[in-house]
């Protein structure tokens, strides 16, 4: 039960408004139930005041719409409590629907409340003995039945309706903070990791209640279920993630350059976050004018082109500023095995340009990388539901700093939802009536300008193998032999793929472009397993034979899939 329900929503402003709305709606139903239907019918038939205003119609509409609003509010509350599965773009859609309902119900309840005020006014302004009987709540014989007029019930219903309408409007105003891209958790709070889980029985424990109230249901994907609280084991002294994103004027290493670089340094569990500089590097107008259509459109729209032309910063100065920032953050580390791991999305491409344009910075970084694109592609294959609910990217897309923030949010989501330690090594197999080429992987290794390739299916079973390939023609024939004719369907996989894809781009550029631009680097999964699942990491299969490295990597991914992926 604790894994299913998210009681932390009740600590958010929106959750508390839902509870207040339900209380007011129940009060409204009780109030309108106390009103006398017979007395309303009598006053309507006499037509002494407001002859065209039917209190009976107002009473019926009031009851019907109040019941509707109560039912919808309860459903909204239950959806959010059970909303641990509404994450990313799915939760955004739910949130937008609720916002629209809040505005509609708020305006309608305020309108009905005003009508109920006129209803009370009509009853109070009846002349003579009838008015005195109403105000004194005298037991009266009307239409062959005895009834109490019950003065004040209609005005109570009016007050409850207007108050509920105001609460609905306030809830609508609070809903933007529930959007997954609206707020970012400050570094002073503990962010989820996948170890040492501690169940919170009270939302006020460990600051969870305050966190929910301050940052709302953005925690649906940031804080996981707010009913759960995670305590990190790692510190920035042991492993450091250096999140770097580059914006270039193209992807050709021979003629394109870095235009913008941003850096954020975190520990592995994202509990400590240091936001670094976002630097735009000067380049001449001729370089900007020579950009391709895609770069020209996006960099102009984002304002990067103008900033590049106005910048006074050189490539070397930008590199020095980033190095100084990283050294300042990590200088206090006392760990002997300190590793600076480059992190980001498709970060092997950024590494090419770092190696060319900022070699001193590149030399500081560990050989391993943390590539969110690797995780994205693996989770798409292993658990499509988790993949489809990943957080929606926000901010200014194709600008370095916002792209890093999106990558960190994505990794945090994968940490929370995509991994769990399993004792069984039994591998669940996917059965399909026909082959799904988009699930295929082509494992690549290059030795002495010779390409060794293995093609695997959705179950990581080997379909075919090629050795000694030298050109794109050899590798394209290998694909066509296995009925692969659509480009950007098959992702390249392997170990330490950055230099391998750089070599592949030189040896077989056509084949490299034909493959998906994302890569699946088995070393990324190994880094995560080593940090978050140390016992599993120690049990991984190890081999010394260099000639079977691709098959060893395939076996290793099978092991990780069965032991740490949901």
C-alpha positions in Angstrom: 0.0 0.0 0.0 2.8 2.4 0.8 4.3 1.9 -2.6 0.9 2.6 -4.3 -0.4 5.7 -2.7 1.0 9.2 -2.4 -0.3 10.7 0.8 2.2 13.5 0.5 -0.2 15.2 -1.9 -2.3 16.1 1.1 0.5 18.3 2.4 0.6 20.4 -0.8 -1.5 23.7 -1.0 -3.5 22.1 -3.8 -4.2 19.0 -1.7 -5.3 21.1 1.3 -7.6 23.2 -1.0 -9.2 19.9 -2.2 -10.0 18.9 1.4 -11.4 22.4 2.1 -13.5 22.2 -1.0 -15.0 18.9 0.0 -15.9 20.2 3.4 -17.5 23.3 1.9 -19.4 21.3 -0.6 -20.8 19.0 2.1 -21.8 22.1 4.0 -23.5 23.4 0.9 -25.5 20.2 0.4 -26.6 20.2 4.1 -27.6 23.8 3.8 -29.7 23.4 0.7 -31.2 20.2 2.1 -32.5 22.3 5.1 -34.4 24.7 2.8 -38.1 24.1 2.5 -39.2 23.0 -1.0 -42.9 23.6 -0.2 -42.2 27.2 1.0 -40.2 28.0 -2.1 -43.1 26.7 -4.3 -45.6 28.8 -2.4 -43.5 32.0 -2.8 -42.9 31.3 -6.5 -46.7 30.9 -7.1 -47.5 34.1 -5.3 -45.2 36.1 -7.5 -45.0 39.1 -5.1 -41.3 39.7 -5.8 -38.9 38.6 -8.5 -41.8 37.0 -10.5 -39.4 35.7 -13.1 -37.0 34.2 -10.5 -37.8 30.6 -9.6 -36.4 29.6 -6.3 -37.3 26.0 -7.0 -35.2 25.9 -10.2 -32.3 27.5 -8.3 -32.7 24.9 -5.5 -32.7 22.0 -8.0 -29.7 23.4 -10.0 -27.8 24.1 -6.8 -28.2 20.5 -5.5 -27.4 18.9 -8.9 -24.2 21.0 -9.5 -23.0 20.7 -5.9 -23.2 16.9 -6.1 -21.4 17.1 -9.5 -18.6 19.3 -8.0 -18.3 17.1 -4.9 -17.9 14.0 -7.1 -15.3 15.6 -9.4 -13.3 17.0 -6.4 -13.2 13.6 -4.8 -12.0 12.0 -8.0 -9.3 14.7 -8.4 -8.1 14.0 -4.9 -8.0 10.3 -5.4 -6.2 10.7 -8.8 -3.5 12.7 -7.1 -3.2 10.4 -4.1 -2.9 7.5 -6.6 -0.9 9.8 -8.8 2.5 8.2 -8.3 2.0 6.7 -11.7 1.1 10.1 -13.3 4.6 11.4 -14.1 6.2 13.6 -16.7 4.0 14.5 -19.6 1.1 12.3 -18.4 0.9 14.2 -15.2 1.1 17.5 -17.0 -2.0 16.5 -19.0 -3.9 15.5 -15.9 -2.9 18.8 -14.3 -4.1 20.8 -17.2 -7.5 19.0 -17.2 -7.9 19.6 -13.5 -7.0 23.3 -13.9 -9.8 23.7 -16.5 -12.3 21.9 -14.3 -11.3 24.1 -11.3 -12.0 27.3 -13.3 -15.3 26.0 -14.7 -16.5 24.8 -11.3 -15.3 27.9 -9.5 -17.2 30.3 -11.8 -20.4 28.1 -11.7 -20.3 27.8 -7.9 -19.9 31.6 -7.5 -22.8 32.2 -9.9 -25.0 29.7 -8.1 -24.1 31.2 -4.8 -25.2 34.7 -6.0 -28.5 33.1 -7.2 -28.9 31.5 -3.7 -28.5 35.0 -2.2 -31.4 36.3 -4.3 -33.4 33.2 -3.3 -33.0 34.1 0.4 -33.8 37.8 -0.4 -37.0 36.7 -2.2 -38.1 34.6 0.8 -37.4 37.4 3.3 -39.2 40.1 1.3 -42.6 38.4 1.1 -45.2 40.7 2.6 -47.2 40.6 5.8 -47.9 37.6 7.8 -46.1 35.3 5.4 -42.9 37.2 6.0 -43.3 37.1 9.8 -44.0 33.4 9.6 -40.8 32.8 7.6 -38.6 34.8 9.9 -40.0 33.2 13.0 -39.7 29.7 11.4 -43.4 29.0 12.2 -44.7 25.5 11.4 -47.0 26.1 8.4 -49.6 24.0 6.5 -48.7 24.4 2.8 -50.3 22.4 -0.1 -51.7 19.8 2.3 -48.3 19.3 4.1 -46.8 20.8 7.2 -43.3 22.4 6.9 -40.9 24.7 8.6 -39.7 27.7 6.4 -36.2 27.4 7.9 -34.9 31.0 7.4 -31.2 31.4 6.7 -30.7 28.0 5.1 -30.6 29.6 1.6 -28.1 32.3 2.7 -25.9 29.6 4.3 -26.1 27.7 1.0 -25.1 30.9 -0.8 -22.1 31.5 1.5 -20.9 27.9 1.1 -21.3 28.1 -2.7 -19.3 31.3 -3.0 -16.6 30.1 -0.6 -16.3 26.9 -2.6 -16.1 28.8 -5.8 -13.3 31.0 -4.4 -11.4 27.8 -3.3 -11.7 26.3 -6.8 -10.2 29.5 -8.3 -7.4 29.4 -5.7 -6.7 25.8 -6.6 -6.6 26.7 -10.3 -4.0 29.4 -9.4 -2.0 27.0 -7.4 -1.9 24.3 -10.2 1.0 25.9 -12.2 3.4 25.0 -9.3 2.3 21.4 -9.9 3.6 21.4 -13.4 6.7 19.2 -13.8 8.8 22.0 -15.2 7.7 24.9 -12.9 9.8 24.5 -9.8 13.2 23.0 -9.1 14.1 21.5 -5.7 16.8 23.4 -3.8 20.0 21.6 -3.1 19.4 21.8 0.7 16.8 19.0 0.4 17.5 15.3 0.1 16.7 14.1 -3.4 15.8 10.4 -4.0 18.3 7.7 -4.5 17.8 4.0 -4.8 19.2 2.8 -1.5 18.4 2.8 2.2 14.7 3.5 1.9 13.0 4.8 5.0 9.2 5.0 5.0 7.7 8.2 6.3 4.6 7.7 8.3 4.0 11.4 9.0 4.3 14.0 6.3 6.0 16.4 8.8 9.0 14.0 9.3 12.3 14.9 7.8 10.9 18.1 6.2 8.8 16.2 3.7 5.7 18.2 4.6 7.4 21.5 4.2 9.0 20.4 1.0 5.6 19.4 -0.4 4.0 22.6 0.6 6.8 24.7 -0.8 7.2 22.8 -4.1 4.0 21.0 -4.6 3.5 18.0 -6.8 6.6 18.8 -8.8 7.7 16.1 -6.4 5.7 13.5 -8.4 8.9 12.9 -10.4 11.5 14.7 -8.4 10.8 13.3 -4.9 9.2 10.1 -6.2 6.3 9.3 -3.9 6.4 11.8 -1.2 5.4 8.9 1.1 8.9 7.7 0.6 12.1 9.3 1.8 15.5 8.4 0.7 18.8 8.8 2.5 21.9 9.0 0.2 25.1 7.0 0.9 27.5 8.6 -1.6 29.2 12.0 -1.3 30.8 14.3 -3.8 34.2 13.2 -2.4 33.9 9.7 -3.9 32.3 10.3 -7.3 31.8 13.6 -9.1 29.4 14.0 -12.0 30.5 16.9 -14.2 27.5 17.8 -16.3 28.5 19.6 -19.4 26.5 20.6 -22.4 27.8 22.3 -25.5 26.0 24.2 -28.3 27.9 24.0 -31.6 27.4 25.5 -35.1 27.3 22.0 -36.5 28.6 18.4 -35.8 31.6 18.4 -38.2 34.7 18.3 -36.2 36.8 19.7 -39.0 34.9 22.9 -39.5 32.5 23.4 -36.5 33.3 24.8 -33.1 31.8 25.2 -29.6 29.6 28.3 -29.3 28.4 27.8 -25.7 29.4 25.7 -22.7 27.7 25.3 -19.4 28.6 23.1 -16.4 26.9 21.8 -13.3 28.8 19.6 -10.8 26.8 17.1 -8.6 27.4 14.1 -6.5 26.2 10.8 -7.9 22.9 10.9 -6.1 22.2 14.5 -7.0 21.9 15.6 -3.4 24.6 18.2 -3.7 24.4 20.4 -6.8 26.8 23.2 -7.8 25.6 25.3 -10.7 28.6 26.6 -12.7 29.1 29.2 -15.4 27.1 29.4 -18.6 29.6 30.8 -21.1 29.0 32.1 -24.7 32.2 32.2 -26.8 32.8 34.8 -29.5 33.0 33.8 -33.1 33.0 35.9 -36.3 29.8 36.6 -38.2 31.1 34.6 -41.1 31.1 31.5 -39.0 27.5 32.2 -37.9 26.3 32.9 -41.4 27.8 29.5 -42.6 25.7 27.5 -40.2 23.3 24.9 -41.6 19.5 25.5 -41.6 18.8 23.6 -38.4 21.5 25.4 -36.3 20.5 28.8 -37.9 16.9 28.4 -37.0 17.3 27.1 -33.4 20.3 29.2 -32.4 18.6 32.4 -33.8 15.4 31.6 -32.0 17.1 30.9 -28.7 19.1 34.2 -28.9 22.5 32.4 -29.0 23.6 33.9 -32.4 23.3 37.4 -31.1 25.1 36.5 -27.9 27.9 34.9 -29.7 28.5 38.0 -31.9 28.4 40.2 -28.8 30.6 38.0 -26.6 34.2 39.0 -25.8 35.1 35.5 -24.4 37.7 33.4 -26.2 37.7 29.6 -26.4 40.7 29.4 -24.1 39.3 31.8 -21.5 36.0 29.8 -21.4 38.0 26.6 -20.9 39.9 28.1 -18.1 36.8 29.3 -16.3 35.2 25.9 -16.5 38.4 24.2 -15.2 38.7 26.7 -12.3 35.0 26.1 -11.4 35.5 22.3 -11.3 38.7 22.6 -9.3 37.1 24.9 -6.8 34.3 22.5 -6.2 36.5 19.4 -6.0 39.5 20.8 -4.3 38.3 19.8 -0.8 37.9 16.2 -1.8 40.1 13.8 0.2 39.1 10.6 -1.7 42.0 8.6 -3.2 39.8 7.3 -6.0 38.2 10.6 -7.0 36.7 10.4 -10.5 35.4 13.3 -12.6 32.8 11.6 -14.8 31.4 13.5 -17.8 27.6 13.4 -17.7 24.8 14.6 -20.0 22.7 13.5 -23.0 24.6 11.9 -26.0 27.6 13.3 -24.2 30.1 11.4 -26.4 29.4 14.0 -29.1 30.3 16.8 -26.6 33.4 14.9 -25.8 34.6 15.0 -29.4 34.5 18.8 -29.3 36.0 19.0 -25.9 38.9 16.9 -27.1 39.4 19.2 -30.1 38.5 22.7 -28.7 39.2 22.3 -24.9 41.9 19.6 -24.5 42.9 20.7 -21.0 39.3 20.3 -19.7 38.9 16.9 -21.5 42.1 15.6 -19.9 40.6 16.2 -16.4 37.7 13.9 -17.1 37.5 10.2 -16.5 37.3 7.8 -19.4 33.8 6.7 -18.2 30.8 8.8 -18.9 27.2 8.9 -17.6 25.1 9.2 -20.7 21.3 9.7 -20.2 20.7 8.7 -23.8 22.1 5.2 -23.0 19.6 4.9 -20.1 16.8 6.3 -22.3 17.4 3.7 -25.0 17.7 0.8 -22.6 14.6 1.7 -20.6 12.7 2.1 -23.8 13.5 -1.5 -24.6 13.2 -2.9 -21.1 10.2 -1.0 -19.7 8.3 1.2 -22.1 5.9 2.4 -19.5 8.7 4.0 -17.4 10.2 5.4 -20.6 6.9 7.0 -21.8 6.4 8.8 -18.5 9.8 10.5 -18.3 9.6 14.2 -17.4 8.9 16.7 -20.2 11.8 18.9 -21.0 11.4 22.5 -19.9 13.3 25.8 -20.1 15.0 27.2 -23.2 15.7 24.1 -25.3 19.0 24.0 -27.2 20.6 26.3 -24.6 23.4 24.7 -22.6 22.4 25.3 -19.0 18.7 24.4 -19.5 19.7 21.3 -21.4 21.8 20.2 -18.4 19.0 20.8 -16.0 16.7 18.7 -18.1 19.3 15.9 -18.2 19.7 16.0 -14.4 15.9 15.8 -14.0 15.8 12.9 -16.4 18.6 11.0 -14.6 16.9 11.7 -11.3 13.7 10.2 -12.7 15.5 7.1 -13.9 17.3 6.7 -10.6 13.9 6.8 -8.8 11.7 4.7 -11.1 13.8 2.6 -13.5 16.1 0.6 -11.1 15.7 -1.8 -8.3 17.9 -4.6 -7.0 16.6 -8.1 -7.7 17.9 -11.3 -6.3 16.9 -13.5 -9.2 19.0 -13.6 -12.4 16.2 -15.0 -14.4 15.9 -13.0 -17.6 12.4 -12.2 -18.7 12.1 -12.7 -22.5 10.0 -10.6 -24.8 7.8 -12.6 -27.2 6.7 -11.0 -30.5 5.0 -12.2 -33.6 7.5 -10.4 -35.9 10.9 -8.8 -35.4 11.0 -5.2 -34.1 14.0 -3.6 -35.8 13.8 -0.6 -33.5 14.7 -2.9 -30.6 17.8 -4.2 -32.4 21.3 -3.2 -31.3 24.5 -3.4 -33.4 27.5 -3.9 -31.1 30.6 -2.4 -32.6 34.3 -2.7 -31.7 37.2 -1.5 -33.9 40.7 -2.9 -33.9 43.4 -1.9 -36.3 40.9 -0.2 -38.7 38.8 -3.4 -38.7 35.2 -3.4 -37.6 33.8 -6.3 -35.6 29.9 -6.1 -35.4 27.3 -8.2 -33.7 23.5 -7.7 -34.2 21.2 -8.6 -31.3 17.4 -8.6 -31.0 15.0 -7.4 -28.3 16.1 -10.3 -26.0 19.8 -9.6 -26.6 20.1 -12.8 -28.5 22.7 -12.7 -31.3 21.2 -12.6 -34.8 24.3 -12.2 -36.9 28.0 -11.3 -36.7 30.5 -9.7 -39.0 34.3 -9.5 -38.6 36.9 -7.7 -40.6 34.6 -5.1 -42.1 36.6 -2.1 -43.5 34.1 0.1 -45.2 30.5 1.4 -45.1 29.6 -1.0 -47.9 30.6 -4.0 -45.9 28.5 -2.9 -42.9 25.5 -1.8 -45.0 25.5 -5.3 -46.7 25.5 -6.8 -43.2 22.4 -4.7 -42.4 20.7 -5.5 -45.7 21.4 -9.2 -45.2 19.4 -8.9 -42.0 16.6 -6.9 -43.7 17.4 -3.6 -42.1 16.7 -0.9 -44.6 15.3 2.0 -42.5 17.8 4.5 -41.2 18.1 5.7 -37.6 16.3 2.5 -36.3 19.3 0.5 -34.9 21.4 2.0 -32.0 25.1 1.4 -31.7 26.1 -0.5 -28.6 29.5 -1.3 -27.0 31.9 -0.4 -24.3 33.6 3.1 -24.1 31.8 4.0 -27.3 33.1 7.6 -27.6 36.3 6.8 -29.4 34.7 3.9 -31.2 32.0 6.1 -32.8 34.7 8.7 -33.7 36.6 6.0 -35.5 33.4 4.6 -37.1 32.6 8.1 -38.4 36.0 8.1 -40.2 36.1 4.5 -41.4 32.4 4.1 -42.3 30.7 7.5 -42.3 27.6 6.3 -44.3 27.0 3.4 -41.9 27.5 5.6 -38.9 24.9 8.1 -40.1 22.5 5.2 -41.0 22.6 4.1 -37.4 20.7 5.9 -34.6 22.5 9.0 -33.3 22.2 7.7 -29.8 24.6 5.1 -28.4 24.3 2.5 -25.7 27.5 2.4 -23.7 27.6 -0.6 -21.3 30.1 1.2 -19.2 27.4 3.7 -18.2 25.3 0.9 -16.7 28.4 -0.4 -15.0 29.1 2.9 -13.3 25.5 3.1 -12.0 25.6 -0.4 -10.8 28.9 0.1 -9.0 27.6 3.2 -7.2 24.0 2.2 -6.4 24.1 -1.6 -6.3 27.6 -2.5 -5.0 26.7 -6.1 -4.1 25.3 -6.8 -7.6 28.3 -5.1 -9.2 30.6 -7.6 -7.4 28.6 -10.5 -8.8 28.8 -9.3 -12.4 30.4 -11.7 -14.9 34.0 -10.9 -15.7 36.2 -12.1 -18.6 39.7 -11.5 -19.6 39.6 -12.5 -23.3 40.0 -9.4 -25.4 38.9 -11.1 -28.6 35.4 -11.8 -27.2 34.8 -8.3 -25.7 31.6 -7.7 -27.6 30.0 -11.0 -26.5 31.2 -10.3 -23.0 29.5 -6.9 -23.1 26.3 -8.5 -24.4 26.4 -11.0 -21.5 27.0 -8.2 -19.1 24.0 -6.2 -20.3 21.8 -9.4 -19.9 23.1 -9.6 -16.3 22.3 -6.0 -15.6 18.9 -6.2 -17.2 17.9 -9.2 -14.9 19.4 -7.7 -11.7 18.9 -3.9 -11.6 16.4 -2.8 -14.3 12.7 -2.8 -13.4 
